[in-house]
Every structure is written in structure tokens, then in C-alpha cells.
Amino acid sequence: MKRRTFNYLLSTGSAGLGFSSINACDFSTMKIKNDISLAQWSLNKMIRFSKTLNPLDFSLKAKELGFSAVEYVSGLYKNELSMMSFKDLTNELSNRSIDNNVNNVLIMVDEEGYLSSSDKNLRVKAVNNHKKWVEMAHELGCHSIRVNLYGESELNKWKDNSSEALTQLSRFAGDSKINIIVENHGGLSSNAKELVEIIKNVNLNNCGTLPDFGNFCITRENLSLYDGPCALEYDKYKGVRELMPYAKAVSAKSYNFDSLGNETTIDYKKMLEIVWEFGYNGYLGIEYEGEILTEIEGIKATNNLIVKLSS
């Protein structure tokens, strides 16, 4: 069966939640507002550090945890791409997701160049580097690839460069019916108001956002994108509300939980109400990044909380 045909049948039939195997309580019979997918980054420590999970087995692991939809991370396949062609990797992931009856939702693409660079040659190179992931997304039956807008620190130049690169990439992806979506992912991309201006400037139906509940640090004290204390943070609830009108996916970020199962850094009830306010009916992609619970425990806790609040 063709990959895209399989995913269509799955999304319209058996792609429901199916989480009874991972819940402390049995929520499997409850009707919830959104289907839930598993973002591969939730398992990045098992893949990168403990080496207890082969990234090729991601769809199998997701299925074992009760998920029927997955979101891939490009950077977790560096080792595999050193040993096999891009086409072979695509076929392998496609076959395994079919074998495990798992729907492919999107690919989060990292480290493929600076789409916002003021150096035109670097921008063109970055656009071209992303094209193979667009093609993989099409073959896997995904609806989107997530890109980063890095490469320029001056606001107006960042907006102009980003708009140009996103326009080029979105036009290319349009032929494959793939969306190009931007996450608030550190630096200027976490300034939701300015990111929205870029999406408006591009003004293409297949260019949108991927609101993440937790990635709103614009500047860190050590100037790192991802690590270190945050010096300037955008209001996360305001940011998600601004990004939601253009959302084609949503990342349900989580870090830690109290004894009642509530996320301690994000008001999940408030955040989910913002998502529903805009009539969003796509997947909520669980992306656990905590340090206290194990990755498996954090995934389960996030799923339990979403299901409890949305039933």
C-alpha cells in the first residue's frame, strides 16, 4: 500500500488515541478534543546517551507506549545517514511505521543551515538543504516539516531574510502538499509577535507555525540558544495565543509534575484552553524535556494530564 494512502486510512480510521496501555487510570474510553502524537525528542536521551533505543525503532517504541502517531527529529538520524542513503532511510522509516500501524505527522528539521542569514549564499544553501526533508515528509505521509529561523540577530534583517527563505521553501513544498512550519525555538523565533509578522509576509497557505508551550526564551545569560538561565522571556500564554491562528501543529512541552499530576512550570489547563479557543483540531505532540522523571515516565505523565484536562 502506498505510504500516503495508508496514512489517510489511518488518520480517518484507527488513528485515535489508544493510550490505555500507558495511563495510570484508564482514559481509553474517553472522548478527547485532540488526538495525541509522540515527538521523538521526548526519547532523545535513550537515543543519544544511553543508546537503549535505536531511532529506527521509534515507531515501534511509540506503538508499545500506546501512540498511533509520531513526529520525527532529523538530527537523531545522523548516525544512520552516515551508513545509508537518504532514500534508504526514508524507505526504512516508512516500512516500519506501516508495520507498526503508526501515522507519521511531521519531521522536525535541525542543523540544515541558516534560513535567516544575511548571506544570500547561506540562505540559498539552507533552503536547498531542507528540500530533501520535504521530499521525505511527502513519502512518509507527513503533513509538515518544522524549520528553524536562525542566522541573524538584527530584528528587521531577520524578518526580511526569514520571509524570503520561507517563501522559497514553501513554494517548493507546495508541489508536494507539505507545510513549512516554524516553531518558537529560541532567539528571535521565540518573539511570537515578530514571528507572526513573518508568516503574514510570506502569505502562503502552506506556511504556518508550530506553537510550543515552553520555548519562549529570547535571550539567555550565556547567549546560548538552548542552555543556561533565561535573561529575556516572552510570555508563553500570550505567545501561544498569537501563534495559534497560523498553527498547523502544536507541541505540548512538559518539564516536571507535582504529586497531583499537574505540570509545575506550565498552566496546562490555561494553555489547552488557548489552543481550543482557536478551534484547533490537529494533533497535540507530546515533547517531554524534564530531568526528574525518566523519559517514559514524563511521556506518561504528560499524556495523563492532557487526557484528564480534555476529556
VOBA-1610 file (N, C-alpha, C; in pm, whole numbers, padded with zeros to 5 digits, always signed):
BEGIN
Met+00084-00120+00000Met+00000+00000+00000Met+00088+00125+00000Lys+00053+00225-00075Lys+00128+00349-00078Lys+00126+00414+00059Arg+00241+00475+00097Arg+00253+00538+00228Arg+00144+00641+00253Arg+00121+00731+00157Arg+00025+00838+00180Arg-00117+00783+00188Thr-00147+00678+00108Thr-00278+00617+00116Thr-00298+00552+00252Phe-00195+00484+00300Phe-00201+00421+00432Phe-00227+00525+00539Asn-00155+00637+00535Asn-00174+00738+00638Asn-00311+00800+00634Tyr-00368+00814+00514Tyr-00503+00869+00506Tyr-00602+00776+00572Leu-00591+00646+00543Leu-00681+00549+00603Leu-00662+00545+00754Leu-00537+00556+00798Leu-00510+00553+00940Leu-00568+00675+01010Ser-00550+00792+00949Ser-00596+00913+01014Ser-00747+00923+01017Thr-00815+00857+00925Thr-00960+00863+00924Thr-01023+00743+00993Gly-00939+00647+01032Gly-00995+00528+01094Gly-00933+00497+01228Ser-00821+00427+01228Ser-00766+00375+01352Ser-00664+00465+01419Ala-00654+00593+01378Ala-00551+00680+01435Ala-00598+00750+01560Gly-00693+00696+01631Gly-00740+00755+01755Gly-00635+00743+01862Leu-00672+00772+01986Leu-00573+00786+02090Leu-00505+00655+02127Gly-00583+00557+02174Gly-00527+00427+02206Gly-00421+00429+02314Phe-00446+00497+02426Phe-00344+00513+02527Phe-00367+00431+02653Ser-00461+00336+02652Ser-00491+00265+02775Ser-00370+00194+02833Ser-00274+00158+02748Ser-00158+00084+02796Ser-00059+00169+02873Ile-00070+00304+02867Ile+00030+00384+02936Ile-00030+00469+03046Asn-00159+00467+03065Asn-00220+00551+03165Asn-00229+00483+03300Ala-00207+00562+03406Ala-00228+00510+03540Ala-00377+00482+03560Cys-00460+00567+03504Cys-00605+00545+03502Cys-00644+00513+03359Asp-00753+00443+03342Asp-00793+00404+03208Asp-00879+00512+03144Phe-00813+00598+03064Phe-00883+00704+02994Phe-00920+00663+02852Ser-00894+00538+02816Ser-00901+00498+02676Ser-01042+00506+02617Thr-01143+00501+02702Thr-01280+00507+02650Thr-01333+00651+02646Met-01253+00745+02695Met-01300+00884+02699Met-01277+00951+02564Lys-01368+01037+02528Lys-01353+01116+02405Lys-01280+01244+02441Ile-01170+01272+02372Ile-01095+01394+02399Ile-01096+01484+02277Lys-01053+01609+02296Lys-01065+01710+02191Lys-00965+01693+02078Asn-00846+01640+02109Asn-00741+01625+02009Asn-00676+01488+02019Asp-00639+01430+01904Asp-00553+01313+01908Asp-00414+01357+01956Ile-00339+01261+02008Ile-00209+01291+02065Ile-00101+01213+01991Ser+00006+01283+01955Ser+00120+01219+01889Ser+00240+01225+01983Leu+00342+01146+01951Leu+00464+01145+02033Leu+00578+01207+01953Ala+00636+01313+02007Ala+00753+01376+01946Ala+00877+01297+01983Gln+00960+01267+01884Gln+01078+01182+01906Gln+01176+01242+02006Trp+01177+01375+02019Trp+01269+01438+02112Trp+01241+01395+02255Ser+01120+01351+02285Ser+01089+01301+02418Ser+01174+01181+02456Leu+01231+01114+02357Leu+01313+00995+02379Leu+01460+01018+02341Asn+01499+01144+02329Asn+01633+01174+02276Asn+01745+01121+02364Lys+01724+01115+02496Lys+01830+01065+02585Lys+01853+00916+02564Met+01744+00843+02543Met+01757+00700+02517Met+01827+00674+02385Ile+01809+00765+02290Ile+01870+00751+02159Ile+02016+00799+02159Arg+02041+00915+02220Arg+02173+00979+02209Arg+02271+00937+02318Phe+02223+00915+02439Phe+02313+00895+02552Phe+02319+00751+02602Ser+02205+00699+02646Ser+02208+00562+02698Ser+02215+00459+02585Lys+02183+00501+02464Lys+02186+00412+02347Lys+02095+00290+02366Thr+01987+00308+02441Thr+01893+00198+02465Thr+01779+00196+02364Leu+01777+00293+02275Leu+01674+00296+02171Leu+01738+00333+02037Asn+01723+00244+01939Asn+01763+00273+01802Asn+01659+00365+01740Pro+01699+00480+01684Pro+01600+00570+01627Pro+01514+00507+01518Leu+01566+00403+01453Leu+01486+00333+01354Leu+01368+00260+01417Asp+01377+00237+01548Asp+01271+00167+01620Asp+01171+00264+01685Phe+01177+00390+01647Phe+01091+00490+01709Phe+00943+00456+01695Ser+00899+00419+01577Ser+00756+00389+01560Ser+00715+00267+01642Leu+00806+00170+01654Leu+00778+00053+01737Leu+00764+00093+01883Lys+00858+00176+01932Lys+00852+00220+02071Lys+00726+00300+02096Ala+00691+00388+02002Ala+00569+00467+02019Ala+00447+00376+02028Lys+00444+00275+01944Lys+00332+00181+01945Lys+00325+00107+02078Glu+00441+00065+02130Glu+00446-00003+02259Glu+00393+00086+02372Leu+00412+00215+02358Leu+00365+00310+02458Leu+00219+00350+02438Gly+00157+00299+02332Gly+00017+00326+02309Gly-00014+00435+02210Phe+00089+00491+02146Phe+00067+00600+02050Phe+00044+00546+01909Ser-00037+00617+01834Ser-00061+00579+01696Ser-00016+00686+01597Ala+00061+00785+01646Ala+00112+00891+01559Ala+00244+00942+01614Val+00337+00974+01524Val+00472+01014+01565Val+00521+01138+01491Glu+00615+01207+01557Glu+00681+01324+01500Glu+00832+01301+01506Tyr+00897+01298+01392Tyr+01039+01265+01383Tyr+01127+01389+01408Val+01253+01364+01445Val+01354+01469+01461Val+01472+01433+01372Ser+01503+01518+01277Ser+01604+01487+01176Ser+01741+01459+01238Gly+01780+01538+01339Gly+01913+01526+01396Gly+01940+01395+01468Leu+01836+01320+01498Leu+01854+01193+01566Leu+01889+01080+01470Tyr+01904+01113+01340Tyr+01938+01012+01240Tyr+02074+01037+01175Lys+02159+01115+01242Lys+02291+01142+01186Lys+02370+01014+01163Asn+02370+00929+01262Asn+02447+00805+01251Asn+02394+00716+01139Glu+02261+00705+01129Glu+02201+00623+01025Glu+02233+00677+00886Leu+02234+00810+00872Leu+02263+00871+00743Leu+02410+00862+00707Ser+02495+00826+00802Ser+02636+00802+00771Ser+02656+00661+00715Met+02551+00579+00727Met+02562+00439+00685Met+02465+00401+00574Met+02365+00484+00549Met+02268+00452+00444Met+02229+00578+00370Ser+02175+00561+00252Ser+02134+00676+00172Ser+02006+00737+00230Phe+01979+00859+00188Phe+01857+00926+00233Phe+01734+00849+00187Lys+01739+00798+00066Lys+01628+00719+00013Lys+01606+00592+00094Asp+01715+00526+00130Asp+01703+00403+00209Asp+01647+00432+00348Leu+01690+00544+00409Leu+01635+00581+00539Leu+01486+00608+00528Thr+01447+00680+00425Thr+01305+00708+00404Thr+01224+00579+00392Asn+01274+00487+00312Asn+01203+00359+00293Asn+01196+00281+00424Glu+01305+00283+00499Glu+01309+00209+00626Glu+01206+00264+00725Leu+01202+00397+00738Leu+01106+00458+00831Leu+00963+00435+00784Ser+00943+00442+00655Ser+00809+00419+00600Ser+00762+00278+00628Asn+00848+00181+00598Asn+00811+00041+00619Asn+00783+00010+00765Arg+00866+00065+00853Arg+00847+00037+00995Arg+00720+00102+01050Ser+00688+00220+01003Ser+00565+00283+01052Ser+00442+00208+01002Ile+00449+00155+00880Ile+00338+00073+00829Ile+00327-00055+00910Asp+00441-00120+00935Asp+00440-00244+01012Asp+00380-00224+01151Asn+00404-00107+01209Asn+00356-00079+01345Asn+00223-00004+01348Asn+00164+00016+01228Asn+00033+00081+01219Asn+00035+00221+01284Val+00144+00295+01256Val+00164+00426+01315Val+00160+00533+01206Asn+00091+00641+01235Asn+00078+00752+01141Asn+00194+00850+01158Asn+00254+00893+01047Asn+00362+00991+01050Asn+00305+01131+01036Val+00334+01218+01132Val+00272+01351+01138Val+00361+01459+01078Leu+00486+01468+01125Leu+00575+01573+01078Leu+00720+01536+01107Ile+00811+01614+01049Ile+00955+01599+01076Ile+01007+01732+01128Met+01072+01730+01245Met+01137+01849+01297Met+01279+01853+01243Val+01309+01951+01161Val+01438+01957+01090Val+01531+02056+01159Asp+01649+02006+01196Asp+01750+02089+01261Asp+01883+02079+01186Glu+01969+02177+01209Glu+02108+02176+01162Glu+02119+02158+01011Glu+02033+02224+00938Glu+02042+02220+00791Glu+02069+02358+00733Gly+02134+02442+00812Gly+02172+02573+00761Gly+02088+02685+00819Tyr+02129+02808+00784Tyr+02071+02928+00844Tyr+01974+02997+00747Leu+01847+02967+00766Leu+01745+03024+00677Leu+01731+03175+00692Ser+01780+03231+00803Ser+01765+03375+00828Ser+01895+03453+00805Ser+01997+03387+00756Ser+02126+03453+00739Ser+02118+03570+00640Ser+02195+03674+00667Ser+02203+03787+00574Ser+02297+03758+00456Asp+02364+03645+00462Asp+02445+03599+00349Asp+02354+03519+00256Lys+02327+03574+00139Lys+02232+03511+00048Lys+02274+03370+00011Asn+02405+03349-00006Asn+02451+03215-00042Asn+02419+03113+00066Leu+02432+03155+00193Leu+02399+03065+00304Leu+02249+03038+00310Arg+02169+03140+00280Arg+02023+03121+00279Arg+01983+03023+00170Val+02038+03040+00053Val+02005+02950-00059Val+02047+02808-00026Lys+02166+02795+00034Lys+02213+02662+00071Lys+02120+02599+00174Ala+02075+02677+00270Ala+01985+02626+00374Ala+01852+02582+00313Val+01797+02662+00224Val+01672+02625+00156Val+01690+02493+00083Asn+01799+02481+00009Asn+01824+02357-00066Asn+01844+02237+00027Asn+01911+02260+00141Asn+01932+02152+00236Asn+01800+02097+00292His+01701+02182+00303His+01573+02141+00360His+01486+02064+00259Lys+01517+02076+00132Lys+01430+02017+00031Lys+01420+01866+00043Lys+01530+01799+00078Lys+01524+01653+00090Lys+01431+01610+00202Trp+01421+01693+00307Trp+01330+01660+00416Trp+01185+01682+00377Val+01162+01778+00290Val+01028+01796+00233Val+00988+01671+00156Glu+01082+01621+00077Glu+01055+01501-00003Glu+01034+01379+00086Met+01113+01368+00194Met+01092+01257+00287Met+00955+01268+00352Ala+00918+01388+00395Ala+00788+01408+00459Ala+00675+01364+00367His+00689+01397+00240His+00587+01358+00142His+00579+01206+00132Glu+00694+01140+00124Glu+00696+00995+00111Glu+00641+00925+00236Leu+00665+00984+00353Leu+00618+00924+00477Leu+00470+00954+00504Gly+00414+01048+00430Gly+00275+01084+00454Gly+00257+01189+00561Cys+00367+01259+00598Cys+00357+01367+00695Cys+00284+01486+00633His+00237+01577+00718His+00175+01698+00663His+00270+01817+00665Ser+00383+01808+00742Ser+00467+01926+00759Ser+00612+01888+00789Ile+00702+01986+00765Ile+00832+01984+00829Ile+00843+02111+00913Arg+00905+02097+01029Arg+00930+02213+01114Arg+01070+02265+01089Val+01085+02396+01067Val+01216+02454+01040Val+01250+02556+01149Asn+01378+02594+01155Asn+01426+02696+01248Asn+01464+02822+01173Leu+01444+02936+01237Leu+01483+03063+01176Leu+01600+03122+01254Tyr+01721+03077+01220Tyr+01843+03123+01283Tyr+01934+03187+01178Gly+02030+03265+01226Gly+02133+03316+01135Gly+02148+03466+01132Glu+02060+03540+01201Glu+02068+03686+01201Glu+02012+03737+01334Ser+02082+03831+01398Ser+02040+03883+01528Ser+01973+04019+01521Glu+01987+04088+01409Glu+01922+04219+01394Glu+01778+04196+01348Leu+01682+04248+01422Leu+01541+04212+01405Leu+01489+04230+01263Asn+01504+04347+01206Asn+01446+04372+01074Asn+01512+04288+00965Lys+01643+04271+00974Lys+01711+04184+00878Lys+01663+04040+00894Trp+01648+03997+01019Trp+01599+03861+01047Trp+01462+03839+00984Lys+01376+03937+00999Lys+01241+03923+00943Lys+01244+03919+00790Asp+01322+04006+00729Asp+01330+04010+00582Asp+01392+03880+00528Asn+01503+03839+00587Asn+01570+03718+00540Asn+01482+03595+00559Ser+01418+03586+00675Ser+01332+03472+00704Ser+01214+03465+00609Ser+01155+03579+00580Ser+01041+03583+00489Ser+01081+03534+00351Glu+01198+03577+00305Glu+01244+03536+00172Glu+01269+03386+00166Ala+01340+03333+00265Ala+01372+03191+00265Ala+01247+03105+00280Leu+01158+03144+00369Leu+01034+03067+00389Leu+00947+03068+00264Thr+00946+03179+00195Thr+00869+03187+00071Thr+00922+03088-00032Gln+01054+03085-00048Gln+01114+02993-00144Gln+01088+02848-00106Leu+01107+02815+00019Leu+01090+02677+00063Leu+00943+02636+00060Ser+00854+02724+00097Ser+00711+02693+00095Ser+00660+02672-00047Arg+00709+02750-00140Arg+00669+02731-00280Arg+00716+02595-00331Phe+00838+02558-00294Phe+00888+02426-00333Phe+00802+02316-00270Ala+00772+02330-00142Ala+00696+02228-00069Ala+00551+02221-00113Gly+00501+02328-00169Gly+00362+02329-00212Gly+00332+02224-00316Asp+00428+02194-00400Asp+00408+02092-00503Asp+00385+01954-00442Ser+00439+01931-00324Ser+00423+01803-00254Ser+00313+01809-00148Lys+00247+01923-00140Lys+00142+01944-00039Lys+00196+01926+00103Ile+00317+01978+00126Ile+00378+01975+00257Ile+00382+02117+00313Asn+00348+02130+00441Asn+00354+02260+00508Asn+00494+02286+00561Ile+00534+02412+00559Ile+00657+02457+00624Ile+00614+02533+00749Ile+00648+02480+00866Ile+00600+02541+00990Ile+00719+02581+01077Val+00704+02692+01146Val+00810+02749+01228Val+00769+02740+01375Glu+00860+02689+01455Glu+00840+02677+01600Glu+00905+02796+01670Asn+00847+02839+01779Asn+00917+02929+01871Asn+01027+02844+01936His+01151+02865+01892His+01257+02768+01925His+01385+02838+01965Gly+01371+02944+02043Gly+01488+03016+02091Gly+01526+03133+02002Gly+01594+03232+02062Gly+01633+03350+01988Gly+01512+03429+01943Leu+01525+03498+01831Leu+01417+03584+01782Leu+01292+03505+01746Ser+01306+03375+01716Ser+01188+03297+01681Ser+01093+03282+01799Ser+01142+03307+01921Ser+01057+03299+02039Ser+00983+03430+02066Asn+01006+03530+01984Asn+00927+03654+01989Asn+00805+03633+01899Ala+00697+03587+01958Ala+00581+03543+01880Ala+00524+03653+01792Lys+00519+03773+01843Lys+00463+03884+01765Lys+00541+03904+01635Glu+00672+03900+01643Glu+00754+03922+01524Glu+00750+03801+01432Leu+00742+03681+01488Leu+00731+03561+01405Leu+00602+03563+01324Val+00495+03607+01386Val+00366+03617+01315Val+00378+03713+01198Glu+00453+03822+01215Glu+00471+03916+01105Glu+00538+03849+00985Ile+00632+03760+01012Ile+00698+03688+00904Ile+00599+03597+00831Ile+00519+03524+00905Ile+00421+03434+00845Ile+00322+03514+00759Lys+00284+03629+00806Lys+00194+03716+00729Lys+00263+03765+00602Asn+00392+03797+00612Asn+00465+03845+00495Asn+00475+03737+00388Val+00497+03613+00430Val+00504+03503+00334Val+00369+03482+00267Asn+00264+03483+00344Asn+00128+03481+00292Asn+00102+03364+00195Leu+00144+03245+00237Leu+00117+03123+00161Leu+00045+03025+00251Asn-00052+02953+00195Asn-00135+02865+00276Asn-00057+02755+00346Asn+00055+02714+00288Asn+00131+02604+00346Asn+00248+02652+00433Cys+00246+02776+00477Cys+00346+02830+00568Cys+00277+02874+00696Gly+00316+02813+00808Gly+00249+02845+00933Gly+00340+02827+01053Thr+00279+02804+01167Thr+00354+02795+01292Thr+00335+02660+01360Leu+00427+02632+01452Leu+00416+02520+01543Leu+00435+02575+01685Pro+00327+02622+01748Pro+00341+02676+01884Pro+00388+02569+01981Asp+00493+02602+02056Asp+00545+02514+02160Asp+00514+02579+02295Phe+00462+02501+02389Phe+00419+02555+02517Phe+00534+02613+02599Gly+00658+02573+02572Gly+00765+02612+02663Gly+00884+02685+02607Asn+00897+02697+02476Asn+01020+02754+02417Asn+01007+02904+02390Phe+01003+02983+02496Phe+00984+03127+02475Phe+01099+03212+02529Cys+01217+03152+02546Cys+01333+03230+02588Cys+01397+03297+02467Ile+01396+03428+02465Ile+01453+03504+02353Ile+01605+03519+02368Thr+01650+03547+02491Thr+01792+03567+02517Thr+01830+03497+02647Arg+01940+03423+02645Arg+01993+03359+02766Arg+02117+03436+02814Glu+02145+03423+02942Glu+02255+03497+03002Glu+02388+03464+02936Asn+02403+03339+02893Asn+02528+03299+02829Asn+02521+03306+02676Leu+02412+03364+02625Leu+02388+03382+02482Leu+02369+03252+02405Ser+02354+03141+02475Ser+02322+03013+02411Ser+02176+03013+02366Leu+02148+02934+02264Leu+02009+02923+02219Leu+01924+02840+02315Tyr+01981+02733+02369Tyr+01901+02635+02440Tyr+01939+02614+02586Asp+02063+02642+02624Asp+02109+02608+02758Asp+02146+02732+02837Gly+02121+02727+02967Gly+02157+02838+03056Gly+02036+02918+03099Pro+02052+02999+03204Pro+01941+03080+03257Pro+01889+03178+03152Cys+01758+03195+03151Cys+01696+03286+03055Cys+01702+03429+03105Ala+01748+03520+03020Ala+01757+03661+03056Ala+01634+03739+03009Leu+01576+03698+02898Leu+01458+03766+02844Leu+01362+03662+02791Glu+01244+03652+02853Glu+01148+03550+02813Glu+01017+03614+02770Tyr+00962+03567+02660Tyr+00832+03611+02610Tyr+00723+03541+02689Asp+00614+03610+02718Asp+00505+03547+02792Asp+00450+03429+02714Lys+00458+03308+02772Lys+00423+03187+02698Lys+00276+03180+02659Tyr+00188+03231+02742Tyr+00045+03224+02712Tyr+00008+03325+02603Lys+00065+03443+02614Lys+00047+03545+02510Lys+00105+03494+02378Gly+00223+03431+02386Gly+00288+03382+02266Gly+00208+03275+02195Val+00160+03176+02269Val+00081+03070+02207Val-00047+03127+02147Arg-00109+03220+02217Arg-00232+03281+02164Arg-00204+03354+02032Glu-00090+03419+02021Glu-00056+03491+01898Glu-00022+03395+01784Leu+00037+03281+01817Leu+00079+03187+01713Leu-00034+03095+01667Met-00134+03073+01750Met-00237+02974+01719Met-00316+03000+01589Pro-00344+03124+01550Pro-00419+03142+01425Pro-00348+03085+01302Tyr-00218+03061+01313Tyr-00140+03012+01200Tyr-00086+02870+01225Ala-00135+02806+01332Ala-00081+02677+01375Ala-00129+02563+01287Lys-00033+02480+01246Lys-00064+02356+01173Lys-00021+02234+01255Ala+00037+02259+01371Ala+00074+02156+01468Ala+00095+02228+01600Val+00090+02152+01710Val+00111+02209+01844Val+00201+02116+01923Ser+00303+02173+01988Ser+00396+02094+02068Ser+00363+02110+02215Ala+00315+02002+02277Ala+00278+02003+02419Ala+00403+01975+02502Lys+00483+02079+02525Lys+00606+02068+02601Lys+00575+02046+02748Ser+00657+01967+02816Ser+00643+01947+02959Ser+00781+01927+03021Tyr+00791+01960+03153Tyr+00918+01951+03223Tyr+00909+01872+03353Asn+00810+01908+03438Asn+00802+01843+03569Asn+00658+01843+03618Phe+00629+01751+03711Phe+00492+01732+03759Phe+00489+01721+03911Asp+00378+01770+03970Asp+00362+01757+04115Asp+00292+01625+04148Ser+00262+01605+04275Ser+00204+01478+04320Ser+00063+01456+04267Leu-00002+01562+04221Leu-00137+01551+04165Leu-00135+01533+04014Gly-00015+01532+03955Gly-00004+01513+03811Gly-00011+01641+03730Asn-00002+01756+03796Asn-00005+01883+03725Asn+00136+01927+03687Glu+00151+01983+03568Glu+00280+02037+03525Glu+00313+02157+03613Thr+00435+02164+03664Thr+00469+02267+03761Thr+00518+02398+03700Thr+00552+02398+03572Thr+00605+02519+03508Thr+00509+02579+03407Ile+00406+02504+03369Ile+00310+02549+03268Ile+00169+02521+03319Asp+00082+02621+03314Asp-00059+02600+03348Asp-00123+02531+03229Tyr-00128+02397+03233Tyr-00175+02322+03117Tyr-00322+02348+03087Lys-00403+02368+03187Lys-00545+02398+03164Lys-00558+02527+03084Lys-00485+02629+03128Lys-00488+02758+03059Lys-00435+02745+02918Met-00327+02669+02901Met-00265+02655+02770Met-00357+02580+02674Leu-00417+02472+02720Leu-00506+02395+02633Leu-00631+02475+02597Glu-00679+02556+02689Glu-00796+02640+02658Glu-00763+02741+02549Ile-00640+02791+02547Ile-00597+02881+02440Ile-00598+02807+02306Val-00544+02684+02307Val-00541+02603+02185Val-00683+02581+02133Trp-00774+02544+02221Trp-00912+02515+02180Trp-00989+02640+02140Glu-00949+02753+02196Glu-01013+02881+02163Glu-01010+02907+02013Phe-00907+02857+01946Phe-00891+02881+01803Phe-00941+02764+01718Gly-01013+02672+01780Gly-01073+02562+01705Gly-00973+02464+01650Tyr-00856+02455+01710Tyr-00753+02364+01661Tyr-00797+02219+01682Asn-00793+02141+01575Asn-00835+02000+01586Asn-00727+01903+01539Gly-00603+01950+01530Gly-00493+01863+01490Gly-00433+01790+01610Tyr-00318+01729+01589Tyr-00251+01654+01695Tyr-00188+01748+01798Leu-00185+01701+01923Leu-00102+01760+02027Leu+00020+01670+02040Gly+00137+01722+02008Gly+00259+01640+02010Gly+00329+01648+02144Ile+00330+01538+02218Ile+00396+01535+02348Ile+00547+01546+02331Glu+00606+01645+02402Glu+00751+01666+02398Glu+00800+01689+02541Tyr+00832+01579+02609Tyr+00879+01587+02747Tyr+01028+01617+02749Glu+01068+01715+02831Glu+01209+01755+02839Glu+01258+01764+02984Gly+01191+01697+03075Gly+01226+01710+03215Gly+01350+01634+03255Glu+01398+01660+03378Glu+01519+01598+03431Glu+01490+01508+03551Ile+01371+01516+03608Ile+01341+01440+03729Ile+01281+01304+03695Leu+01175+01303+03618Leu+01116+01177+03574Leu+01199+01118+03460Thr+01193+00989+03442Thr+01254+00929+03323Thr+01175+00973+03201Glu+01232+00952+03083Glu+01160+00992+02962Glu+01027+00919+02950Ile+01023+00791+02980Ile+00899+00715+02971Ile+00797+00767+03072Glu+00842+00791+03196Glu+00752+00843+03299Glu+00700+00981+03261Gly+00787+01066+03207Gly+00745+01200+03168Gly+00644+01199+03055Ile+00665+01110+02959Ile+00569+01095+02848Ile+00433+01053+02903Lys+00433+00955+02992Lys+00307+00907+03050Lys+00237+01018+03129Ala+00315+01092+03208Ala+00256+01198+03290Ala+00196+01308+03203Thr+00263+01342+03094Thr+00211+01445+03004Thr+00082+01398+02938Asn+00083+01274+02892Asn-00036+01217+02829Asn-00153+01214+02928Asn-00128+01169+03051Asn-00234+01162+03151Asn-00297+01298+03175Leu-00212+01401+03184Leu-00261+01536+03211Leu-00345+01589+03096Ile-00298+01570+02971Ile-00374+01615+02855Ile-00510+01549+02849Val-00510+01417+02868Val-00635+01342+02860Val-00731+01384+02970Lys-00679+01402+03092Lys-00764+01443+03204Lys-00829+01578+03180Leu-00750+01673+03128Leu-00799+01808+03108Leu-00889+01824+02987Ser-00876+01733+02891Ser-00951+01749+02766Ser-01065+01651+02749Ser-01088+01567+02846Ser-01197+01469+02835Ser-01332+01533+02864
//
